[in-house]
Amino acid sequence: MIQLQGVEIQAGDMRVGPIDFQIEQPAYVIVCGPTGSGKTTLVETLAGLRKQRKGRIVLGGVDVTTMRPADRDIGYVPQDSVLFESMTVRQNLAFGLHARKVRRQEQERIVEFLAARLEIQHLLHRRPFGLSGGERKRVAIGRAIATAPDFLLLDEPFSALDPPTRHSMRQLILDLQLETNCTVVQVSHHEEDINALADVVVHMSGGKIIDVVRRSQFDGELKPGIRESTVRIANFT
Ligand SMILES: Nc1ncnc2c1ncn2[C@@H]1O[C@H](COP(=O)(O)OP(=O)(O)OP(=O)(O)O)[C@@H](O)[C@H]1O
């Protein structure tokens, strides 16, 4: 369960919140809204990268309100897919595993598995400089999911990709979500992302959540091959 209770964040002159909502896991949540509406601020707050002024955040039954980012069970892919430039792709993928002191052999097994799944085996020895936008996204996603987090936060993960690459990345993320049963919170402006991925859509405007829509309320069909969403919205502002 993702629970936000009275969460308020100050982002420069803008007040984001108060935000109250509750979503049952696992779910694919898409956060949309006009530019500057507070989407990134909300996701960064979930990741623990921004401090909220007020309120409480509970993820999977754990109150993470004051927890450091590294202690939250979260994988995060920021908007610009920042990678560790001095490390190889292999080291980038293994970063979270290394930090958690996972045995070397197990780290290697997971990195090989991810590289195969993300089709980046041929890049493992390279450093991020010179990787294409799509390749960087794959590495950033692999690094975020290496520790099998329960929550995956994606800030416009498909931006600047051409339509065929967007399509294959969308399918990849959906497969990963179904394989790992994690809950994804993705910022996106794109209707195709909502149609192909979302169990629930959170609409933001002016720093507030103005609407939350479940898949069963969408026009159109269920996501292909996807179970009926168990998402339940308790309340929202
Ligand atoms: N550190 C900061 N200092 C000043 N203003 C900030 C800061 N961080 C965020 N803001 C402002 O808060 C507002 C919300 O920003 P945010 O990045 O969350 O919007 P967004 O909905 O993700 O936008 P976009 O779709 O353009 O990425 C914006 O007006 C932004 O300029």
The ligand as an SDF file (V2000), in Angstrom:
LIG
                    3D

 31 33  0  0  0  0  0  0  0  0999 V2000
   14.5370   23.8200   -6.0620 N   0  0  0  0  0  0  0  0  0  0  0  0
   13.5810   24.5840   -6.5720 C   0  0  0  0  0  0  0  0  0  0  0  0
   13.6480   25.9210   -6.5110 N   0  0  0  0  0  0  0  0  0  0  0  0
   12.6770   26.6970   -7.0270 C   0  0  0  0  0  0  0  0  0  0  0  0
   11.5630   26.2120   -7.6320 N   0  0  0  0  0  0  0  0  0  0  0  0
   11.4400   24.8850   -7.7160 C   0  0  0  0  0  0  0  0  0  0  0  0
   12.4300   23.9870   -7.1900 C   0  0  0  0  0  0  0  0  0  0  0  0
   12.0240   22.7280   -7.4230 N   0  0  0  0  0  0  0  0  0  0  0  0
   10.8420   22.8180   -8.0610 C   0  0  0  0  0  0  0  0  0  0  0  0
   10.4870   24.1070   -8.2390 N   0  0  0  0  0  0  0  0  0  0  0  0
    9.2770   24.6010   -8.9080 C   0  0  0  0  0  0  0  0  0  0  0  0
    8.1770   23.8170   -8.4760 O   0  0  0  0  0  0  0  0  0  0  0  0
    7.2610   23.6330   -9.5510 C   0  0  0  0  0  0  0  0  0  0  0  0
    7.0060   22.1460   -9.7510 C   0  0  0  0  0  0  0  0  0  0  0  0
    8.1550   21.5440  -10.3290 O   0  0  0  0  0  0  0  0  0  0  0  0
    8.1670   20.0200  -10.7970 P   0  0  0  0  0  0  0  0  0  0  0  0
    9.5190   19.7560  -11.3770 O   0  0  0  0  0  0  0  0  0  0  0  0
    7.7100   19.1750   -9.6850 O   0  0  0  0  0  0  0  0  0  0  0  0
    7.0600   20.0380  -11.9500 O   0  0  0  0  0  0  0  0  0  0  0  0
    6.6780   18.9180  -13.0050 P   0  0  0  0  0  0  0  0  0  0  0  0
    5.1970   18.7630  -12.9380 O   0  0  0  0  0  0  0  0  0  0  0  0
    7.4930   17.7020  -12.7960 O   0  0  0  0  0  0  0  0  0  0  0  0
    7.0730   19.6290  -14.3580 O   0  0  0  0  0  0  0  0  0  0  0  0
    7.6430   19.0530  -15.7630 P   0  0  0  0  0  0  0  0  0  0  0  0
    6.5150   18.3070  -16.3970 O   0  0  0  0  0  0  0  0  0  0  0  0
    7.9780   20.3080  -16.5080 O   0  0  0  0  0  0  0  0  0  0  0  0
    8.8360   18.2070  -15.4580 O   0  0  0  0  0  0  0  0  0  0  0  0
    7.8610   24.3200  -10.7530 C   0  0  0  0  0  0  0  0  0  0  0  0
    7.2820   25.5920  -10.8820 O   0  0  0  0  0  0  0  0  0  0  0  0
    9.3450   24.4330  -10.4130 C   0  0  0  0  0  0  0  0  0  0  0  0
    9.9530   25.5380  -11.0250 O   0  0  0  0  0  0  0  0  0  0  0  0
  1  2  1  0
  2  3  1  0
  2  7  2  0
  3  4  2  0
  4  5  1  0
  5  6  2  0
  6  7  1  0
  6 10  1  0
  7  8  1  0
  8  9  2  0
  9 10  1  0
 10 11  1  0
 11 12  1  0
 11 30  1  0
 12 13  1  0
 13 14  1  0
 13 28  1  0
 14 15  1  0
 15 16  1  0
 16 17  2  0
 16 18  1  0
 16 19  1  0
 19 20  1  0
 20 21  2  0
 20 22  1  0
 20 23  1  0
 23 24  1  0
 24 25  2  0
 24 26  1  0
 24 27  1  0
 28 29  1  0
 28 30  1  0
 30 31  1  0
M  END
$$$$
